[in-house]
């Protein structure tokens, strides 16, 4: 990767994010982390920010889709382990997005972690992954409907600033 991420930003209830622009793929890449007494989970981790201390306890890495391996090799050398579904979360397959597109929901905090199915980048705001990147755009739109059943307060993205309140309302408006 051809970038140097900034410091981690903490969002409360154990969640934090860090991001950087990758000129190789011409995209802003975001990673989400969650820390609790069981350890730290890193979703779609890019290179760890140099200004931030390495997390304590067991570290698990989770991929939200088939092309988000990003910094797995480097972080694996530092002791991070691959996890399919981290403790405290449940997975929500989102067919129609990218290969293996999966969201993860943390019920006790109302926090949703997404890969590419939804993006939240300026100047466009919250939007569905553009059709040209989807395996089946109509199926993705249908798959996103299952998110409407969740008590979503916050949304964390692989591409874009987190939404830290009224997450479900934002998704309802988008899918209306």
Secondary structure, DSSP 8 states (H G I E B T S, - for coil): --------EEEETTEEEEEEEETTTTEEEEEEEEEETTEEEEES--S--TTS----S-EEEE-SSTT--TTHHHHHHTT-EE-SS-TT-EEEE-TTSSTT-EEEEETTTTEEE-SSSEEEETTTEEEE--GGG-S-HHHHHHHHGGGGGS---EEE-SSB--B-S-HHHHHHHHH-
